[in-house]
Amino acid sequence: MTSAQALRHLQHANALAREAAASGHHPFAALLVAEDGDTVLLTQTNVDTVNHAEAVLARTAAAQFTPQQLWGCTLVTTVEPCAMCAGTQYWAHIGGLVYGLEEAALLAITGNHPENPTLSLPCREVFARGQKPMRVLGPVEEAAEAIAQVHRGFWGARGMPSA
């Protein structure tokens, strides 16, 4: 996936995250992009605090595509996947990941909000414990601020201070 494709997909995911926030859901979204780097196969927003966008997308993808098909795909997500989501992506055999905002930056925005108790475990560390060479691009600085703005507005409205 080229840098231009990654940025375009992150902007698409962030638009979905804004829609999720407008519907009262946490502002996270993910896309499954085909090996060509252009075709979006699936989209998913956050369902709740247990069914994160990335994990739901990975489970859906694993049910619809073969592991061989998924290995060439890329999961594009607004925020660095948590340990649960990174593990689900790994087990679903989705070989690539692009994310816009790192988990540490999200923590700076959400603080200790009970609806988003972040884990200080970068996805690269989760993947490094596995046996597959996962492809990771992120954080993507060109998209990070726009993604952070969505989260500042959402969590700020829930009584969290803006970062």
C-alpha positions in Angstrom: 0.0 0.0 0.0 1.4 3.4 -1.0 1.5 6.3 1.4 -1.2 8.1 -0.6 -3.4 5.0 -0.5 -2.9 4.7 3.3 -3.8 8.4 3.9 -6.9 8.1 1.7 -8.1 5.0 3.6 -7.4 6.7 7.0 -9.4 9.7 5.9 -12.3 7.3 4.9 -12.0 5.5 8.3 -12.0 8.8 10.2 -15.2 9.8 8.3 -16.8 6.6 9.5 -15.5 7.3 13.1 -17.2 10.7 13.0 -20.4 9.1 11.9 -20.1 6.6 14.8 -19.6 9.4 17.3 -22.6 11.2 15.9 -24.6 8.1 16.6 -23.3 7.9 20.2 -20.7 5.2 19.7 -17.1 5.5 20.4 -15.3 7.1 17.5 -13.2 4.2 16.2 -13.4 2.7 12.7 -11.6 0.2 10.6 -11.4 -0.9 6.9 -10.2 -4.1 5.3 -8.4 -3.2 2.1 -7.6 -5.8 -0.5 -4.1 -6.6 -1.7 -4.4 -4.1 -4.5 -4.3 -1.3 -1.9 -7.4 0.3 -3.4 -10.4 -2.0 -2.9 -12.2 -1.7 0.4 -13.7 -5.1 1.2 -15.3 -4.4 4.6 -15.9 -1.4 6.9 -16.7 -1.5 10.6 -17.2 1.0 13.4 -17.0 0.4 17.2 -19.9 -1.5 18.6 -19.1 -1.2 22.3 -16.3 -1.4 24.8 -15.8 -5.1 24.1 -16.6 -5.3 20.4 -14.0 -2.9 19.0 -14.1 -2.0 15.3 -10.9 -3.8 14.5 -11.8 -7.1 16.3 -15.3 -7.2 14.8 -13.9 -6.5 11.3 -11.2 -9.2 11.7 -13.7 -11.8 12.9 -16.1 -10.9 10.0 -13.2 -11.1 7.5 -12.1 -14.5 8.8 -15.6 -15.8 8.2 -15.8 -14.4 4.7 -12.3 -14.9 3.2 -9.6 -17.6 3.3 -6.4 -17.1 5.3 -4.5 -16.9 2.0 -6.7 -14.1 0.8 -6.4 -12.2 4.1 -2.7 -12.4 4.3 -2.3 -9.9 1.5 -5.0 -7.6 2.9 -4.4 -4.6 5.2 -6.5 -3.5 8.2 -6.7 0.3 8.2 -7.8 1.8 11.5 -8.0 5.2 13.0 -6.2 4.4 16.2 -3.5 1.8 17.0 -5.2 -1.5 17.8 -5.3 -2.6 21.5 -3.8 -5.9 22.5 -7.2 -7.6 21.9 -7.6 -6.2 18.4 -4.0 -6.8 17.4 -4.4 -10.4 18.6 -7.6 -10.9 16.7 -6.0 -9.5 13.5 -3.1 -11.8 14.0 -5.3 -14.9 14.4 -7.5 -13.8 11.4 -4.3 -13.8 9.3 -4.7 -10.2 8.1 -1.1 -9.5 7.2 -1.0 -5.7 7.1 -1.9 -2.9 9.4 -2.1 0.9 8.9 -3.1 3.1 11.8 -3.3 6.9 12.2 -3.1 7.7 15.9 -1.0 5.8 18.4 -2.5 4.4 21.6 -0.3 6.7 23.8 -1.8 9.7 22.1 -5.3 8.4 22.6 -4.5 7.9 26.3 -3.4 11.6 26.5 -6.9 12.5 25.2 -9.1 10.0 27.2 -7.2 9.8 30.4 -8.6 7.2 32.8 -12.1 7.4 31.3 -14.0 4.3 32.4 -15.4 3.8 28.8 -11.9 3.6 27.3 -9.4 2.1 29.7 -6.4 1.9 27.3 -3.7 -0.7 27.6 -0.1 0.4 27.4 0.9 -2.4 25.0 1.8 -1.3 21.5 0.6 -3.5 18.7 4.1 -4.0 17.4 4.9 -5.7 20.7 1.9 -8.0 20.4 2.9 -8.9 16.8 6.5 -9.4 17.8 5.4 -12.3 20.1 3.9 -14.2 17.2 5.4 -16.3 14.4 4.2 -14.2 11.4 5.9 -11.2 9.9 3.2 -8.6 10.2 3.4 -5.5 8.1 2.8 -2.3 10.2 2.6 1.3 9.1 1.8 3.8 11.8 1.3 6.2 13.3 0.6 8.1 10.1 1.4 11.7 11.1 -0.5 13.2 8.1 -3.7 11.7 9.5 -3.1 11.8 13.3 -4.3 15.3 14.1 -7.6 14.9 12.3 -8.2 11.7 14.1 -7.2 13.3 17.4 -9.7 16.1 16.8 -12.6 13.7 16.5 -11.6 12.0 19.8 -11.0 15.4 21.6 -14.6 16.4 20.7 -16.1 13.1 21.6 -14.3 12.5 24.9 -14.5 16.2 25.8 -18.2 16.0 25.5 -18.1 13.1 28.0 -16.4 15.3 30.6 -12.8 14.5 29.6 -10.3 17.4 29.3 -9.0 18.1 25.9 -5.3 17.3 25.2 
